[in-house]
Amino acid sequence: MNCQRIARMLSARQDGELNPALERQVESHLCACAACRDEWNGLQRVIERLRLPLPASDPFFPTRVMAALPERSTGGLRFLRAVAYALVFVLIVAGGFFLQMDSGSRSLPGPAAATFSAVLLEPQDLGLLSVHDDTLSLFAENSHE
């Protein structure tokens, strides 16, 4: 086996994922090749340094972690968020109110009204619903208010 293939298998060997035949081949190569043996020994040292005690073995680990975290006050943030939502709601309602007041003083442009009235002038039978000439008078009365 060449060194590149062995280097790719070192992690699998560390995890115990190699079959016995490949394990023997990697072991024999490590005995014969100083560079791959140094790579294996370096990997072993890294793994040993990374081994930490499991947090589950310490029943007070969550308590210590939470105590080390800085305290955050969420009361003020919740109040500011509620004020922001209320302000947005008031602005939307006020904007709609002022737009309604503004549109009440202006009349609709001529071509749009003519198109609308032309449709209403022709009697149409739509099944149970009929649109007749007197429908236009209902809309005409409401537009002058």
C-alpha positions in Angstrom: 0.0 0.0 0.0 1.1 3.5 -0.7 1.3 6.3 1.9 -1.6 8.3 0.5 -4.0 5.4 0.8 -2.7 4.7 4.4 -3.2 8.4 5.3 -6.8 8.2 4.2 -7.3 5.1 6.3 -5.8 6.4 9.6 -9.1 8.0 10.7 -11.0 4.9 10.0 -8.5 2.9 11.9 -8.8 5.3 14.8 -12.6 4.8 14.8 -12.2 1.0 14.5 -14.0 0.9 11.1 -11.4 -1.2 9.2 -12.0 -4.9 8.5 -9.3 -7.2 10.0 -7.5 -7.7 6.6 -7.1 -3.9 6.1 -6.2 -3.4 9.7 -3.3 -5.9 9.3 -2.1 -4.2 6.1 -2.2 -0.7 7.7 -0.4 -2.1 10.8 2.4 -3.6 8.7 2.8 -0.4 6.7 3.0 1.6 9.9 5.8 -0.7 11.2 7.8 -0.3 7.9 7.1 3.5 7.2 8.4 6.1 9.6 6.5 9.0 8.0 3.1 7.2 8.2 4.0 6.1 11.8 4.7 9.7 12.7 1.4 10.8 11.2 -0.4 8.0 13.2 1.3 9.0 16.4 0.4 12.7 15.8 -3.2 11.7 15.3 -3.1 9.7 18.5 -1.7 12.7 20.4 -4.4 15.1 19.0 -7.1 12.6 20.0 -5.7 12.2 23.5 -5.6 16.0 24.0 -9.1 16.4 22.8 -10.5 13.8 25.2 -12.5 15.7 27.8 -14.5 14.5 30.7 -18.1 14.0 29.6 -20.4 16.7 30.9 -23.0 14.1 31.8 -20.7 12.7 34.5 -21.0 16.0 36.3 -24.6 16.6 37.6 -23.9 20.3 38.2 -22.5 21.0 34.7 -25.6 22.7 33.4 -25.9 24.8 36.6 -22.2 25.9 36.3 -22.7 26.8 32.6 -25.8 28.8 33.2 -24.1 30.6 36.2 -21.2 31.6 33.9 -23.5 33.2 31.3 -24.1 36.9 31.7 -27.6 37.8 32.8 -30.0 39.3 30.3 -33.0 41.3 31.2 -35.8 40.6 28.8 -38.5 42.7 30.5 -37.4 45.9 28.9 -37.1 44.3 25.5 -40.6 42.9 25.7 -42.0 46.3 26.6 -40.2 48.0 23.7 -41.4 45.4 21.3 -45.0 45.8 22.5 -44.7 49.6 22.1 -43.3 49.2 18.6 -46.2 46.9 17.6 -48.7 49.4 19.1 -47.1 52.3 17.2 -47.2 50.5 13.9 -50.9 49.6 14.5 -51.8 53.2 15.3 -49.9 54.4 12.2 -51.7 52.0 9.9 -55.2 52.9 11.4 -54.4 56.6 11.2 -53.1 56.3 7.6 -56.2 54.5 6.5 -58.4 57.1 8.2 -56.6 60.0 6.5 -56.7 58.2 3.1 -60.4 57.6 3.5 -61.0 61.3 4.3 -58.9 62.4 1.4 -60.6 60.1 -1.2 -64.0 61.3 0.0 -63.3 64.8 -1.2 -62.2 63.8 -4.7 -64.4 62.4 -7.5 -63.4 59.5 -9.6 -61.8 60.3 -13.0 -64.1 60.5 -16.0 -63.0 57.4 -18.1 -63.2 55.0 -15.2 -66.7 56.1 -14.2 -67.8 56.0 -17.8 -66.6 52.4 -18.2 -68.2 51.4 -14.9 -71.5 53.1 -15.8 -71.5 51.6 -19.3 -71.4 48.1 -17.8 -74.3 49.0 -15.4 -76.5 50.5 -18.0 -76.9 47.3 -19.9 -79.3 44.9 -18.2 -77.6 41.5 -17.7 -79.2 38.3 -16.7 -76.7 36.4 -14.5 -78.9 33.6 -13.2 -80.4 34.6 -9.9 -78.7 38.0 -10.0 -79.9 40.7 -12.4 -78.2 44.0 -12.9 -80.7 46.7 -14.2 -80.6 50.4 -14.9 -81.7 51.3 -11.4 -78.5 49.8 -10.0 -76.6 52.8 -11.5 -78.8 55.2 -9.5 -77.8 53.5 -6.3 -74.2 54.0 -7.0 -74.7 57.6 -8.2 -76.5 58.5 -4.9 -73.7 57.1 -2.7 -71.0 58.9 -4.7 -72.4 62.4 -3.9 -72.3 61.9 -0.1 
